[in-house]
């Protein structure tokens, strides 16, 4: 297995001038520690909230399920991607989406790797990772479908829109996974994203441009 164990803040005493970790951060860090110590399957939500020093209600204010804690870095990146892509769909061009994706990747904290992609074997979470990982790919595809529909003036359920969105989501997800599992000394995520997107995006733009000209796609 490659990758590094996520550095956590749960249970730390803050130094002078260091801001106190938020409840969400404390939950994330407590879960990371417990998943490594007791495996994912062997850790309960009650154990997580006890270590984090928060209530179950606070837990569910931030997360809908325990499996969300395997993906919190990715989920935050998808939230940023959604906002940036929505802005680009209103004022940008079809060619602006790769830049949006690259900017989100460049802003990602390389020190906090997705547990799902680096520690699933140690935590005994392979089955949940496979299932919950598909939800993250689908979430990305939804963002891209919104963008392509807006920029091409085609219905969101259009075959070209859906095919392009799923192809791009697959490419980005492949980059995330390869990067996370590359281990110590990996190059920045943005480079992996740029390489993977470059494989599929020329075909996507060509397909939309051909469709505008009335060619069959």
N, C-alpha and C positions, 0 to 999 in steps of 0.2 A: 504494500500500500504506500502511496505517496501522499504528500500534503503535510501540513503542519497543524497541530492542535490549535484551535482558536484561542487567542489570548482573551481572558475574561476579567470582568470587574466585580463579579458577585462576591460579597464577603470582604471586600477590601475596605480599609479605612482611608478616606481621602486625605491627601496631603494639603498643606497650606496653599490656598489659591486654586485648588483643583475643584471644578464643579461637581456637585453630587450627581451620580448616575440617575437617570430617570427610572421610573418603575418598569418601563418596557425594556430598557437595557439590563436592569437587574434580573428580569425574567429570562431574557435571552442568555445571559451569562450563567445563571443558575442551571438552566437546562443544558447548556453545553457541558458544564462540569459533570452533571448527573448522568448524562448520556454516555460519557466516557467512562465514568466510574461504575455504573450499574447496567449499561446498555440502554438503548432506546426503549425496547420492550419492557425492561425491568424498572423503568422510571414512570411514576404517575404524575399527574398534574398537581396533586396535593403535595407531593415531595418537592416539586419545582416551586410552588408558591411558598412553601415553608422556608426553603433555603433563600428565596428571594425576599422574604419578609413582606409579602403582599397577599391579598385575599384572592379567592377564586373569581370573584366578580371583577377584580382588576385584571386578572389573567384574560378573561373573556372580553374585556374592553379592547384588548389589543390583538388577540388571536382567536380564531374560530375552532382550532383543533391543535392537538399536540404536534402533528406533522408540520404545521406552519413554522415551528421552531427550527426545523431542518433547513429552511429556505429564507430566513428573515433578511439576509443580505440581498438575495435575488429579488425578493418581493419589494424591497425598498427601491432597487434599481428599476424594476418594472413600473413602479409608481412614478418615478422620475421620467422614465421613457414615455409613459402615457401623457404626462403634462407637456413634455417637449414636442412630442409628435403631434399633439392636438394643435399646438401653436403653429407648427410648421405646415400642417394641413390647411390652415386658414390663410397663410401668407407666403408659403414657400412653393417650390416646384416639385415635380415627381423625383427629381434628382437630389432633393435636400434630405431625404430620410437617412441615407447612410451617414451623413454628417451628424445627425441627431443621435443615432445609435453610437457612433464613435465618441461623441461628447459625454454621453452617459457612462460608457465604459471607462473613459479617461478619468472620470470623477469617482470611480469605484475605489473603496478603501482596500488596497491589496493586503492589508494586515488582517482583515477579517474575512476569511474564506468561507464559502458555503459549507456547512457541516454535511449536507446531503451529498456533496461531491467529493469530500475529502476524508470523512470519518465514518461513512455508512457501514463499512465492514466491521470496524471496531465497536460501533454502537449496536450492531445487529439490527439495522434498520433498512436493509436492502429492499424488502417488499414495499414498505411505505414510501421509500425514495422513488421507486419505479412508478407507483401510482400517483403520488403527489407531484412528481416531476412533470408528468404529462399535463397537469393542471397549469403549471408555469409556462410550458410551451404554448398551451392554448391561450393563456392570458396575453402572451406576446403576440400571437397570431391575431387576436382580437384588436390589439393596438394597431397593427399594421393594416388590417382590413379597413379600419376606420380611416386611416390615412389614404390608402389607395382608392377607396370609394370617393373620398372628398376631392382628391386631386384628379381623378379620371372621370368624374361625374357618372359613375356607373353604380348600380345598386350594390349594397354591401354583400348581398348573397350571390352576386354574380360569380360565375365560375372562374373568370380570370382574376378577380379580386381575391377570392378565397384561395386559389392556387398560389398566387404570388405571396399572399400573407403567410401561408403555411410553409412555403419554401424558405422564405426569409427567417421565420421563427426557427425552423430546423437548423439553418446555418448558424444563427446566433447561439442557439443552445449547444451546438457542437463545439463552438468556440469556447463558451463558458466551461464546458465539461473538460475539454482538452487542457485549457489553461489551469483550471483548479487542480487537476491531477498531475500536472507537470512537475510538482514538487519544488523544493527550495531552489532558488536561482532562476525560477521561471521569469520570462520577460513580461512586460506589462500586458494586461488584459486587452488594451486597445489594439495592440498589434495582432492578436489572435482574431479579434472581431473584424478588423479591416481585411485580413486575409480571407476569412470565411465568407464575409459579405460579398467580397469581390468575385467569388465563384458564381453566385446566383444573381446578383443585382443587374449585371448587363443584360441578361436574358429577360429579367422582369421589365426593365425599361423598354427593351425592344418590343416585347409583347404588347405593352400598352401603346407605344407609338404606332405599331402596325394596326392595332384596333382602332385608333383614331383615324387612320387613313382608310378604314373600311375593309381591311383585309381580314380574312377568316383567321381566328386564333384558336 
